[in-house]
Structure formats: structure tokens, C-alpha cells
Amino acid sequence: MPAAKDFEAWCKKTRLKPDEDISEIKLDLRSEAGLLKSTFLHRRTLIGIHWGRLIDAEAGRGTYREIWRLIWSPDMSVGLARR
């Protein structure tokens, strides 16, 4: 299950943990950590694993940020196993 292993590696690298509780994270895209998390969440969305939903993306006063709402469901584990 390469997709599941890749997912676990990215979770460890970005320090994001799948949790069934709803959470919001604010990412500063100027930082390496923020950009890495953004890339990870966008890639999951592209393959149909909608763990995070982009709520807001803005550029203002020289600050580039994204706000994501994270919601994990057990169905997403099945989706990763199928890939």
C-alpha cells in the first residue's frame, strides 16, 4: 500500500496527525514548515482524500497564509488503501 505509507511518512514529516476532531490550522507559506504542510494537504485533495479543506487563502501586508479545516474520517483510510 504505497499511498498509505506515503501518507504516514508525510504526516510524520509535517507533524500533522489524523484526528476525528475538527481543527483549523493557519499556515504561513513563507516558512518551510507551512509550505510543506500546504503542499501535503493540496496533494491529498488532488487524489481525492479530502482531509483538509482550504477555507481561506490571502496575501496581505506581505504575509501569505492559508487557513485549513481538517476533518479525518475512517473512510479516508480505506481510500488510501485502494490507491
PyMOL Python script that loads the backbone (N, CA, C, O; Angstrom):
from pymol import cmd

cmd.read_pdbstr("""\
ATOM      1  N   MET A   1       0.840  -1.174   0.000  1.00  0.00           N
ATOM      2  CA  MET A   1       0.000   0.000   0.000  1.00  0.00           C
ATOM      3  C   MET A   1       0.893   1.249   0.000  1.00  0.00           C
ATOM      4  O   MET A   1       1.097   1.878   1.039  1.00  0.00           O
ATOM      5  N   PRO A   2       1.412   1.591  -1.163  1.00  0.00           N
ATOM      6  CA  PRO A   2       2.325   2.730  -1.253  1.00  0.00           C
ATOM      7  C   PRO A   2       1.686   4.055  -0.844  1.00  0.00           C
ATOM      8  O   PRO A   2       2.352   4.893  -0.235  1.00  0.00           O
ATOM      9  N   ALA A   3       0.419   4.260  -1.162  1.00  0.00           N
ATOM     10  CA  ALA A   3      -0.227   5.537  -0.815  1.00  0.00           C
ATOM     11  C   ALA A   3      -0.342   5.694   0.700  1.00  0.00           C
ATOM     12  O   ALA A   3      -0.147   6.790   1.228  1.00  0.00           O
ATOM     13  N   ALA A   4      -0.653   4.623   1.389  1.00  0.00           N
ATOM     14  CA  ALA A   4      -0.775   4.681   2.847  1.00  0.00           C
ATOM     15  C   ALA A   4       0.580   4.938   3.498  1.00  0.00           C
ATOM     16  O   ALA A   4       0.673   5.711   4.451  1.00  0.00           O
ATOM     17  N   LYS A   5       1.630   4.295   2.988  1.00  0.00           N
ATOM     18  CA  LYS A   5       2.972   4.520   3.518  1.00  0.00           C
ATOM     19  C   LYS A   5       3.432   5.948   3.252  1.00  0.00           C
ATOM     20  O   LYS A   5       4.041   6.585   4.111  1.00  0.00           O
ATOM     21  N   ASP A   6       3.135   6.443   2.058  1.00  0.00           N
ATOM     22  CA  ASP A   6       3.480   7.823   1.722  1.00  0.00           C
ATOM     23  C   ASP A   6       2.745   8.792   2.642  1.00  0.00           C
ATOM     24  O   ASP A   6       3.319   9.774   3.111  1.00  0.00           O
ATOM     25  N   PHE A   7       1.475   8.506   2.894  1.00  0.00           N
ATOM     26  CA  PHE A   7       0.680   9.349   3.780  1.00  0.00           C
ATOM     27  C   PHE A   7       1.289   9.392   5.180  1.00  0.00           C
ATOM     28  O   PHE A   7       1.422  10.462   5.773  1.00  0.00           O
ATOM     29  N   GLU A   8       1.655   8.226   5.701  1.00  0.00           N
ATOM     30  CA  GLU A   8       2.254   8.157   7.043  1.00  0.00           C
ATOM     31  C   GLU A   8       3.578   8.916   7.100  1.00  0.00           C
ATOM     32  O   GLU A   8       3.864   9.603   8.081  1.00  0.00           O
ATOM     33  N   ALA A   9       4.383   8.790   6.046  1.00  0.00           N
ATOM     34  CA  ALA A   9       5.671   9.495   6.009  1.00  0.00           C
ATOM     35  C   ALA A   9       5.467  11.005   5.997  1.00  0.00           C
ATOM     36  O   ALA A   9       6.179  11.740   6.683  1.00  0.00           O
ATOM     37  N   TRP A  10       4.488  11.468   5.213  1.00  0.00           N
ATOM     38  CA  TRP A  10       4.203  12.905   5.159  1.00  0.00           C
ATOM     39  C   TRP A  10       3.619  13.411   6.471  1.00  0.00           C
ATOM     40  O   TRP A  10       3.918  14.529   6.892  1.00  0.00           O
ATOM     41  N   CYS A  11       2.795  12.608   7.116  1.00  0.00           N
ATOM     42  CA  CYS A  11       2.246  13.008   8.425  1.00  0.00           C
ATOM     43  C   CYS A  11       3.380  13.200   9.426  1.00  0.00           C
ATOM     44  O   CYS A  11       3.384  14.162  10.194  1.00  0.00           O
ATOM     45  N   LYS A  12       4.328  12.292   9.412  1.00  0.00           N
ATOM     46  CA  LYS A  12       5.461  12.395  10.326  1.00  0.00           C
ATOM     47  C   LYS A  12       6.318  13.618   9.984  1.00  0.00           C
ATOM     48  O   LYS A  12       6.749  14.348  10.876  1.00  0.00           O
ATOM     49  N   LYS A  13       6.563  13.835   8.679  1.00  0.00           N
ATOM     50  CA  LYS A  13       7.402  14.945   8.234  1.00  0.00           C
ATOM     51  C   LYS A  13       6.776  16.305   8.567  1.00  0.00           C
ATOM     52  O   LYS A  13       7.474  17.245   8.947  1.00  0.00           O
ATOM     53  N   THR A  14       5.454  16.391   8.418  1.00  0.00           N
ATOM     54  CA  THR A  14       4.767  17.671   8.636  1.00  0.00           C
ATOM     55  C   THR A  14       4.203  17.813  10.045  1.00  0.00           C
ATOM     56  O   THR A  14       3.705  18.877  10.414  1.00  0.00           O
ATOM     57  N   ARG A  15       4.282  16.745  10.829  1.00  0.00           N
ATOM     58  CA  ARG A  15       3.753  16.728  12.196  1.00  0.00           C
ATOM     59  C   ARG A  15       2.245  16.973  12.248  1.00  0.00           C
ATOM     60  O   ARG A  15       1.732  17.590  13.181  1.00  0.00           O
ATOM     61  N   LEU A  16       1.555  16.480  11.234  1.00  0.00           N
ATOM     62  CA  LEU A  16       0.094  16.519  11.207  1.00  0.00           C
ATOM     63  C   LEU A  16      -0.406  15.117  11.520  1.00  0.00           C
ATOM     64  O   LEU A  16       0.086  14.138  10.958  1.00  0.00           O
ATOM     65  N   LYS A  17      -1.374  15.020  12.406  1.00  0.00           N
ATOM     66  CA  LYS A  17      -1.904  13.721  12.792  1.00  0.00           C
ATOM     67  C   LYS A  17      -3.380  13.642  12.449  1.00  0.00           C
ATOM     68  O   LYS A  17      -4.148  14.549  12.771  1.00  0.00           O
ATOM     69  N   PRO A  18      -3.780  12.550  11.792  1.00  0.00           N
ATOM     70  CA  PRO A  18      -5.207  12.365  11.513  1.00  0.00           C
ATOM     71  C   PRO A  18      -5.983  12.253  12.821  1.00  0.00           C
ATOM     72  O   PRO A  18      -5.658  11.433  13.680  1.00  0.00           O
ATOM     73  N   ASP A  19      -6.994  13.071  12.959  1.00  0.00           N
ATOM     74  CA  ASP A  19      -7.803  13.088  14.171  1.00  0.00           C
ATOM     75  C   ASP A  19      -9.248  13.343  13.764  1.00  0.00           C
ATOM     76  O   ASP A  19      -9.513  14.154  12.877  1.00  0.00           O
ATOM     77  N   GLU A  20     -10.167  12.663  14.402  1.00  0.00           N
ATOM     78  CA  GLU A  20     -11.579  12.821  14.048  1.00  0.00           C
ATOM     79  C   GLU A  20     -12.169  14.132  14.547  1.00  0.00           C
ATOM     80  O   GLU A  20     -13.267  14.509  14.138  1.00  0.00           O
ATOM     81  N   ASP A  21     -11.466  14.824  15.415  1.00  0.00           N
ATOM     82  CA  ASP A  21     -11.931  16.140  15.860  1.00  0.00           C
ATOM     83  C   ASP A  21     -11.663  17.169  14.772  1.00  0.00           C
ATOM     84  O   ASP A  21     -10.654  17.097  14.070  1.00  0.00           O
ATOM     85  N   ILE A  22     -12.561  18.112  14.640  1.00  0.00           N
ATOM     86  CA  ILE A  22     -12.386  19.185  13.664  1.00  0.00           C
ATOM     87  C   ILE A  22     -11.375  20.178  14.210  1.00  0.00           C
ATOM     88  O   ILE A  22     -11.470  20.615  15.357  1.00  0.00           O
ATOM     89  N   SER A  23     -10.409  20.525  13.376  1.00  0.00           N
ATOM     90  CA  SER A  23      -9.424  21.511  13.791  1.00  0.00           C
ATOM     91  C   SER A  23      -9.135  22.449  12.630  1.00  0.00           C
ATOM     92  O   SER A  23      -9.324  22.094  11.466  1.00  0.00           O
ATOM     93  N   GLU A  24      -8.685  23.627  12.955  1.00  0.00           N
ATOM     94  CA  GLU A  24      -8.271  24.591  11.943  1.00  0.00           C
ATOM     95  C   GLU A  24      -6.813  24.909  12.148  1.00  0.00           C
ATOM     96  O   GLU A  24      -6.357  25.092  13.276  1.00  0.00           O
ATOM     97  N   ILE A  25      -6.075  24.974  11.042  1.00  0.00           N
ATOM     98  CA  ILE A  25      -4.672  25.357  11.133  1.00  0.00           C
ATOM     99  C   ILE A  25      -4.430  26.543  10.204  1.00  0.00           C
ATOM    100  O   ILE A  25      -4.997  26.629   9.114  1.00  0.00           O
ATOM    101  N   LYS A  26      -3.595  27.431  10.652  1.00  0.00           N
ATOM    102  CA  LYS A  26      -3.197  28.586   9.855  1.00  0.00           C
ATOM    103  C   LYS A  26      -1.755  28.369   9.440  1.00  0.00           C
ATOM    104  O   LYS A  26      -0.882  28.143  10.278  1.00  0.00           O
ATOM    105  N   LEU A  27      -1.516  28.440   8.141  1.00  0.00           N
ATOM    106  CA  LEU A  27      -0.189  28.191   7.613  1.00  0.00           C
ATOM    107  C   LEU A  27       0.411  29.478   7.054  1.00  0.00           C
ATOM    108  O   LEU A  27      -0.238  30.211   6.309  1.00  0.00           O
ATOM    109  N   ASP A  28       1.637  29.731   7.421  1.00  0.00           N
ATOM    110  CA  ASP A  28       2.396  30.838   6.849  1.00  0.00           C
ATOM    111  C   ASP A  28       3.246  30.244   5.738  1.00  0.00           C
ATOM    112  O   ASP A  28       4.192  29.503   6.006  1.00  0.00           O
ATOM    113  N   LEU A  29       2.916  30.565   4.493  1.00  0.00           N
ATOM    114  CA  LEU A  29       3.577  29.951   3.356  1.00  0.00           C
ATOM    115  C   LEU A  29       5.002  30.452   3.145  1.00  0.00           C
ATOM    116  O   LEU A  29       5.714  29.947   2.277  1.00  0.00           O
ATOM    117  N   ARG A  30       5.419  31.426   3.920  1.00  0.00           N
ATOM    118  CA  ARG A  30       6.801  31.896   3.823  1.00  0.00           C
ATOM    119  C   ARG A  30       7.744  30.982   4.585  1.00  0.00           C
ATOM    120  O   ARG A  30       8.946  30.968   4.321  1.00  0.00           O
ATOM    121  N   SER A  31       7.207  30.217   5.531  1.00  0.00           N
ATOM    122  CA  SER A  31       8.057  29.303   6.303  1.00  0.00           C
ATOM    123  C   SER A  31       8.104  27.951   5.602  1.00  0.00           C
ATOM    124  O   SER A  31       7.166  27.563   4.905  1.00  0.00           O
ATOM    125  N   GLU A  32       9.197  27.254   5.795  1.00  0.00           N
ATOM    126  CA  GLU A  32       9.357  25.937   5.174  1.00  0.00           C
ATOM    127  C   GLU A  32       8.312  24.955   5.692  1.00  0.00           C
ATOM    128  O   GLU A  32       7.754  24.171   4.924  1.00  0.00           O
ATOM    129  N   ALA A  33       8.050  25.000   6.992  1.00  0.00           N
ATOM    130  CA  ALA A  33       7.066  24.093   7.589  1.00  0.00           C
ATOM    131  C   ALA A  33       5.660  24.361   7.051  1.00  0.00           C
ATOM    132  O   ALA A  33       4.926  23.424   6.736  1.00  0.00           O
ATOM    133  N   GLY A  34       5.287  25.634   6.946  1.00  0.00           N
ATOM    134  CA  GLY A  34       3.966  25.985   6.433  1.00  0.00           C
ATOM    135  C   GLY A  34       3.787  25.578   4.982  1.00  0.00           C
ATOM    136  O   GLY A  34       2.730  25.078   4.596  1.00  0.00           O
ATOM    137  N   LEU A  35       4.818  25.791   4.180  1.00  0.00           N
ATOM    138  CA  LEU A  35       4.758  25.426   2.771  1.00  0.00           C
ATOM    139  C   LEU A  35       4.680  23.910   2.597  1.00  0.00           C
ATOM    140  O   LEU A  35       3.968  23.419   1.722  1.00  0.00           O
ATOM    141  N   LEU A  36       5.408  23.175   3.426  1.00  0.00           N
ATOM    142  CA  LEU A  36       5.391  21.718   3.376  1.00  0.00           C
ATOM    143  C   LEU A  36       4.000  21.184   3.715  1.00  0.00           C
ATOM    144  O   LEU A  36       3.500  20.286   3.038  1.00  0.00           O
ATOM    145  N   LYS A  37       3.376  21.728   4.756  1.00  0.00           N
ATOM    146  CA  LYS A  37       2.025  21.300   5.141  1.00  0.00           C
ATOM    147  C   LYS A  37       1.016  21.633   4.047  1.00  0.00           C
ATOM    148  O   LYS A  37       0.138  20.824   3.745  1.00  0.00           O
ATOM    149  N   SER A  38       1.136  22.810   3.455  1.00  0.00           N
ATOM    150  CA  SER A  38       0.238  23.211   2.380  1.00  0.00           C
ATOM    151  C   SER A  38       0.360  22.263   1.189  1.00  0.00           C
ATOM    152  O   SER A  38      -0.647  21.837   0.622  1.00  0.00           O
ATOM    153  N   THR A  39       1.584  21.939   0.817  1.00  0.00           N
ATOM    154  CA  THR A  39       1.822  21.019  -0.291  1.00  0.00           C
ATOM    155  C   THR A  39       1.192  19.659  -0.005  1.00  0.00           C
ATOM    156  O   THR A  39       0.539  19.077  -0.871  1.00  0.00           O
ATOM    157  N   PHE A  40       1.387  19.163   1.196  1.00  0.00           N
ATOM    158  CA  PHE A  40       0.826  17.872   1.607  1.00  0.00           C
ATOM    159  C   PHE A  40      -0.696  17.877   1.507  1.00  0.00           C
ATOM    160  O   PHE A  40      -1.282  16.952   0.944  1.00  0.00           O
ATOM    161  N   LEU A  41      -1.331  18.898   2.042  1.00  0.00           N
ATOM    162  CA  LEU A  41      -2.796  18.954   2.027  1.00  0.00           C
ATOM    163  C   LEU A  41      -3.341  19.119   0.609  1.00  0.00           C
ATOM    164  O   LEU A  41      -4.353  18.509   0.264  1.00  0.00           O
ATOM    165  N   HIS A  42      -2.688  19.931  -0.212  1.00  0.00           N
ATOM    166  CA  HIS A  42      -3.129  20.092  -1.603  1.00  0.00           C
ATOM    167  C   HIS A  42      -2.988  18.775  -2.372  1.00  0.00           C
ATOM    168  O   HIS A  42      -3.864  18.434  -3.167  1.00  0.00           O
ATOM    169  N   ARG A  43      -1.916  18.041  -2.149  1.00  0.00           N
ATOM    170  CA  ARG A  43      -1.719  16.756  -2.835  1.00  0.00           C
ATOM    171  C   ARG A  43      -2.790  15.748  -2.443  1.00  0.00           C
ATOM    172  O   ARG A  43      -3.280  15.006  -3.294  1.00  0.00           O
ATOM    173  N   ARG A  44      -3.156  15.713  -1.177  1.00  0.00           N
ATOM    174  CA  ARG A  44      -4.212  14.794  -0.737  1.00  0.00           C
ATOM    175  C   ARG A  44      -5.530  15.148  -1.428  1.00  0.00           C
ATOM    176  O   ARG A  44      -6.282  14.262  -1.832  1.00  0.00           O
ATOM    177  N   THR A  45      -5.798  16.424  -1.557  1.00  0.00           N
ATOM    178  CA  THR A  45      -7.033  16.855  -2.215  1.00  0.00           C
ATOM    179  C   THR A  45      -7.044  16.419  -3.676  1.00  0.00           C
ATOM    180  O   THR A  45      -8.081  15.999  -4.190  1.00  0.00           O
ATOM    181  N   LEU A  46      -5.900  16.517  -4.346  1.00  0.00           N
ATOM    182  CA  LEU A  46      -5.825  16.140  -5.756  1.00  0.00           C
ATOM    183  C   LEU A  46      -6.106  14.656  -5.992  1.00  0.00           C
ATOM    184  O   LEU A  46      -6.641  14.287  -7.038  1.00  0.00           O
ATOM    185  N   ILE A  47      -5.753  13.807  -5.035  1.00  0.00           N
ATOM    186  CA  ILE A  47      -6.013  12.370  -5.224  1.00  0.00           C
ATOM    187  C   ILE A  47      -7.336  11.931  -4.613  1.00  0.00           C
ATOM    188  O   ILE A  47      -7.637  10.738  -4.572  1.00  0.00           O
ATOM    189  N   GLY A  48      -8.128  12.890  -4.137  1.00  0.00           N
ATOM    190  CA  GLY A  48      -9.472  12.570  -3.652  1.00  0.00           C
ATOM    191  C   GLY A  48      -9.572  12.261  -2.175  1.00  0.00           C
ATOM    192  O   GLY A  48     -10.612  11.785  -1.720  1.00  0.00           O
ATOM    193  N   ILE A  49      -8.509  12.520  -1.405  1.00  0.00           N
ATOM    194  CA  ILE A  49      -8.555  12.340   0.050  1.00  0.00           C
ATOM    195  C   ILE A  49      -8.728  13.739   0.641  1.00  0.00           C
ATOM    196  O   ILE A  49      -7.754  14.466   0.838  1.00  0.00           O
ATOM    197  N   HIS A  50      -9.961  14.099   0.918  1.00  0.00           N
ATOM    198  CA  HIS A  50     -10.290  15.464   1.357  1.00  0.00           C
ATOM    199  C   HIS A  50     -10.210  15.585   2.873  1.00  0.00           C
ATOM    200  O   HIS A  50     -11.206  15.859   3.544  1.00  0.00           O
ATOM    201  N   TRP A  51      -9.022  15.380   3.393  1.00  0.00           N
ATOM    202  CA  TRP A  51      -8.768  15.510   4.829  1.00  0.00           C
ATOM    203  C   TRP A  51      -8.863  16.966   5.226  1.00  0.00           C
ATOM    204  O   TRP A  51      -9.444  17.294   6.261  1.00  0.00           O
ATOM    205  N   GLY A  52      -8.307  17.831   4.423  1.00  0.00           N
ATOM    206  CA  GLY A  52      -8.345  19.256   4.715  1.00  0.00           C
ATOM    207  C   GLY A  52      -9.115  20.006   3.655  1.00  0.00           C
ATOM    208  O   GLY A  52      -9.081  19.656   2.475  1.00  0.00           O
ATOM    209  N   ARG A  53      -9.800  21.028   4.082  1.00  0.00           N
ATOM    210  CA  ARG A  53     -10.499  21.920   3.146  1.00  0.00           C
ATOM    211  C   ARG A  53      -9.923  23.313   3.327  1.00  0.00           C
ATOM    212  O   ARG A  53      -9.838  23.835   4.438  1.00  0.00           O
ATOM    213  N   LEU A  54      -9.532  23.898   2.209  1.00  0.00           N
ATOM    214  CA  LEU A  54      -8.982  25.245   2.242  1.00  0.00           C
ATOM    215  C   LEU A  54     -10.127  26.219   2.489  1.00  0.00           C
ATOM    216  O   LEU A  54     -11.040  26.338   1.673  1.00  0.00           O
ATOM    217  N   ILE A  55     -10.070  26.909   3.614  1.00  0.00           N
ATOM    218  CA  ILE A  55     -11.114  27.854   3.978  1.00  0.00           C
ATOM    219  C   ILE A  55     -10.800  29.225   3.415  1.00  0.00           C
ATOM    220  O   ILE A  55     -11.665  29.902   2.860  1.00  0.00           O
ATOM    221  N   ASP A  56      -9.552  29.620   3.567  1.00  0.00           N
ATOM    222  CA  ASP A  56      -9.178  30.971   3.156  1.00  0.00           C
ATOM    223  C   ASP A  56      -7.710  30.979   2.764  1.00  0.00           C
ATOM    224  O   ASP A  56      -6.877  30.322   3.389  1.00  0.00           O
ATOM    225  N   ALA A  57      -7.414  31.731   1.723  1.00  0.00           N
ATOM    226  CA  ALA A  57      -6.035  31.961   1.315  1.00  0.00           C
ATOM    227  C   ALA A  57      -5.946  33.447   1.006  1.00  0.00           C
ATOM    228  O   ALA A  57      -6.741  33.985   0.236  1.00  0.00           O
ATOM    229  N   GLU A  58      -4.986  34.088   1.605  1.00  0.00           N
ATOM    230  CA  GLU A  58      -4.903  35.521   1.387  1.00  0.00           C
ATOM    231  C   GLU A  58      -3.461  35.989   1.368  1.00  0.00           C
ATOM    232  O   GLU A  58      -2.568  35.376   1.952  1.00  0.00           O
ATOM    233  N   ALA A  59      -3.276  37.071   0.691  1.00  0.00           N
ATOM    234  CA  ALA A  59      -1.975  37.730   0.682  1.00  0.00           C
ATOM    235  C   ALA A  59      -2.251  39.187   1.053  1.00  0.00           C
ATOM    236  O   ALA A  59      -2.946  39.900   0.330  1.00  0.00           O
ATOM    237  N   GLY A  60      -1.719  39.602   2.149  1.00  0.00           N
ATOM    238  CA  GLY A  60      -1.941  40.969   2.584  1.00  0.00           C
ATOM    239  C   GLY A  60      -0.808  41.433   3.472  1.00  0.00           C
ATOM    240  O   GLY A  60      -0.342  40.687   4.332  1.00  0.00           O
ATOM    241  N   ARG A  61      -0.374  42.628   3.274  1.00  0.00           N
ATOM    242  CA  ARG A  61       0.717  43.199   4.062  1.00  0.00           C
ATOM    243  C   ARG A  61       1.984  42.339   4.011  1.00  0.00           C
ATOM    244  O   ARG A  61       2.745  42.280   4.976  1.00  0.00           O
ATOM    245  N   GLY A  62       2.194  41.682   2.887  1.00  0.00           N
ATOM    246  CA  GLY A  62       3.390  40.878   2.740  1.00  0.00           C
ATOM    247  C   GLY A  62       3.310  39.512   3.391  1.00  0.00           C
ATOM    248  O   GLY A  62       4.294  38.772   3.379  1.00  0.00           O
ATOM    249  N   THR A  63       2.157  39.154   3.965  1.00  0.00           N
ATOM    250  CA  THR A  63       2.000  37.861   4.612  1.00  0.00           C
ATOM    251  C   THR A  63       1.168  36.957   3.712  1.00  0.00           C
ATOM    252  O   THR A  63       0.073  37.320   3.282  1.00  0.00           O
ATOM    253  N   TYR A  64       1.695  35.804   3.445  1.00  0.00           N
ATOM    254  CA  TYR A  64       0.980  34.831   2.634  1.00  0.00           C
ATOM    255  C   TYR A  64       0.595  33.671   3.541  1.00  0.00           C
ATOM    256  O   TYR A  64       1.444  33.013   4.142  1.00  0.00           O
ATOM    257  N   ARG A  65      -0.706  33.444   3.621  1.00  0.00           N
ATOM    258  CA  ARG A  65      -1.151  32.385   4.521  1.00  0.00           C
ATOM    259  C   ARG A  65      -2.352  31.655   3.957  1.00  0.00           C
ATOM    260  O   ARG A  65      -3.053  32.143   3.071  1.00  0.00           O
ATOM    261  N   GLU A  66      -2.560  30.479   4.495  1.00  0.00           N
ATOM    262  CA  GLU A  66      -3.726  29.671   4.181  1.00  0.00           C
ATOM    263  C   GLU A  66      -4.326  29.205   5.503  1.00  0.00           C
ATOM    264  O   GLU A  66      -3.617  28.971   6.482  1.00  0.00           O
ATOM    265  N   ILE A  67      -5.635  29.079   5.504  1.00  0.00           N
ATOM    266  CA  ILE A  67      -6.331  28.532   6.663  1.00  0.00           C
ATOM    267  C   ILE A  67      -7.051  27.271   6.192  1.00  0.00           C
ATOM    268  O   ILE A  67      -7.847  27.305   5.253  1.00  0.00           O
ATOM    269  N   TRP A  68      -6.756  26.166   6.861  1.00  0.00           N
ATOM    270  CA  TRP A  68      -7.328  24.870   6.517  1.00  0.00           C
ATOM    271  C   TRP A  68      -8.174  24.350   7.662  1.00  0.00           C
ATOM    272  O   TRP A  68      -7.836  24.541   8.831  1.00  0.00           O
ATOM    273  N   ARG A  69      -9.274  23.694   7.326  1.00  0.00           N
ATOM    274  CA  ARG A  69     -10.087  22.972   8.308  1.00  0.00           C
ATOM    275  C   ARG A  69      -9.834  21.488   8.072  1.00  0.00           C
ATOM    276  O   ARG A  69     -10.085  20.968   6.985  1.00  0.00           O
ATOM    277  N   LEU A  70      -9.336  20.821   9.098  1.00  0.00           N
ATOM    278  CA  LEU A  70      -9.004  19.400   8.997  1.00  0.00           C
ATOM    279  C   LEU A  70     -10.074  18.548   9.669  1.00  0.00           C
ATOM    280  O   LEU A  70     -10.435  18.771  10.825  1.00  0.00           O
ATOM    281  N   ILE A  71     -10.568  17.575   8.923  1.00  0.00           N
ATOM    282  CA  ILE A  71     -11.557  16.631   9.447  1.00  0.00           C
ATOM    283  C   ILE A  71     -11.184  15.254   8.904  1.00  0.00           C
ATOM    284  O   ILE A  71     -11.242  15.029   7.695  1.00  0.00           O
ATOM    285  N   TRP A  72     -10.806  14.345   9.776  1.00  0.00           N
ATOM    286  CA  TRP A  72     -10.434  12.993   9.367  1.00  0.00           C
ATOM    287  C   TRP A  72     -11.594  12.050   9.625  1.00  0.00           C
ATOM    288  O   TRP A  72     -12.259  12.132  10.658  1.00  0.00           O
ATOM    289  N   SER A  73     -11.831  11.156   8.678  1.00  0.00           N
ATOM    290  CA  SER A  73     -12.844  10.120   8.899  1.00  0.00           C
ATOM    291  C   SER A  73     -12.216   8.769   8.565  1.00  0.00           C
ATOM    292  O   SER A  73     -11.307   8.703   7.738  1.00  0.00           O
ATOM    293  N   PRO A  74     -12.678   7.708   9.185  1.00  0.00           N
ATOM    294  CA  PRO A  74     -12.127   6.372   8.918  1.00  0.00           C
ATOM    295  C   PRO A  74     -12.238   5.963   7.449  1.00  0.00           C
ATOM    296  O   PRO A  74     -11.438   5.159   6.970  1.00  0.00           O
ATOM    297  N   ASP A  75     -13.209   6.502   6.740  1.00  0.00           N
ATOM    298  CA  ASP A  75     -13.366   6.191   5.303  1.00  0.00           C
ATOM    299  C   ASP A  75     -12.122   6.599   4.514  1.00  0.00           C
ATOM    300  O   ASP A  75     -11.819   6.000   3.482  1.00  0.00           O
ATOM    301  N   MET A  76     -11.419   7.591   4.982  1.00  0.00           N
ATOM    302  CA  MET A  76     -10.233   8.065   4.269  1.00  0.00           C
ATOM    303  C   MET A  76      -9.110   7.040   4.328  1.00  0.00           C
ATOM    304  O   MET A  76      -8.296   6.963   3.408  1.00  0.00           O
ATOM    305  N   SER A  77      -9.056   6.260   5.385  1.00  0.00           N
ATOM    306  CA  SER A  77      -8.064   5.186   5.475  1.00  0.00           C
ATOM    307  C   SER A  77      -8.323   4.143   4.399  1.00  0.00           C
ATOM    308  O   SER A  77      -7.390   3.616   3.794  1.00  0.00           O
ATOM    309  N   VAL A  78      -9.592   3.851   4.166  1.00  0.00           N
ATOM    310  CA  VAL A  78      -9.966   2.907   3.114  1.00  0.00           C
ATOM    311  C   VAL A  78      -9.593   3.484   1.748  1.00  0.00           C
ATOM    312  O   VAL A  78      -9.104   2.762   0.880  1.00  0.00           O
ATOM    313  N   GLY A  79      -9.820   4.762   1.563  1.00  0.00           N
ATOM    314  CA  GLY A  79      -9.461   5.409   0.292  1.00  0.00           C
ATOM    315  C   GLY A  79      -7.963   5.344   0.035  1.00  0.00           C
ATOM    316  O   GLY A  79      -7.538   5.157  -1.105  1.00  0.00           O
ATOM    317  N   LEU A  80      -7.167   5.496   1.071  1.00  0.00           N
ATOM    318  CA  LEU A  80      -5.707   5.391   0.913  1.00  0.00           C
ATOM    319  C   LEU A  80      -5.292   3.970   0.572  1.00  0.00           C
ATOM    320  O   LEU A  80      -4.373   3.763  -0.220  1.00  0.00           O
ATOM    321  N   ALA A  81      -5.963   2.990   1.167  1.00  0.00           N
ATOM    322  CA  ALA A  81      -5.624   1.591   0.906  1.00  0.00           C
ATOM    323  C   ALA A  81      -5.936   1.206  -0.535  1.00  0.00           C
ATOM    324  O   ALA A  81      -5.267   0.335  -1.091  1.00  0.00           O
ATOM    325  N   ARG A  82      -6.916   1.819  -1.139  1.00  0.00           N
ATOM    326  CA  ARG A  82      -7.308   1.494  -2.517  1.00  0.00           C
ATOM    327  C   ARG A  82      -6.356   2.096  -3.540  1.00  0.00           C
ATOM    328  O   ARG A  82      -6.354   1.661  -4.691  1.00  0.00           O
ATOM    329  N   ARG A  83      -5.566   3.058  -3.171  1.00  0.00           N
ATOM    330  CA  ARG A  83      -4.691   3.746  -4.119  1.00  0.00           C
ATOM    331  C   ARG A  83      -3.390   3.028  -4.288  1.00  0.00           C
ATOM    332  O   ARG A  83      -2.535   3.474  -5.053  1.00  0.00           O
TER     333      ARG A  83
END
""", "prot")
cmd.dss("prot")
cmd.show_as("cartoon", "prot")
cmd.util.cbc("prot")
cmd.orient("prot")
